[in-house]
């Protein structure tokens, strides 16, 4: 029973936190790519 309780209270929350952090990093990378593309378009428009 102690192993099950440890799994529920330690392993599952740790896995959730790791999943959340990976998800946030992925979202930030996508956001940065979009912002770089937007900046490139703005700079290109300013040169013309």
N, C-alpha and C positions, 0 to 999 in steps of 0.2 A: 504493500500500500504506500510505503514511503517513496518508492520509485515513481509511482503514478503521480503522487502529489508534487514531487520535485519536477517531473516532466510538465505538469500543468502550470505550475507557478514560475518556472525558470526557463524551460526550453521554448515553449510556445511563445511567450512574450519576447524572448530574444530573437526568435525567428521573425516575428512580426516587425520588430524594430529594424532588423537587417533588411527585410523586404521593403519597408517604408523608406529607408535611407537610399537603397538602390533605385527605387522608383523616383525619389526626389532628384537624385543626381542625373538620372536619365531625362527628366523633365527640364532641368536646368541646361543640360547640353543642347536639347532641342531649342530651347528659348534663346540660347546664345547663338546658335546657328541662324535662327531667324533674324535676330538683331544684327548680326554681321552682314547678312544679305540685304537688310534694309539700309544699313549704313553705306554699303557699296552702291546701292541704287541712288541714294541721296547724293553721294559724292559724284557719281556719274552725271546726275542731273545738274549739279552745280558747275561742272566743267563746261557744259555746253553753252 
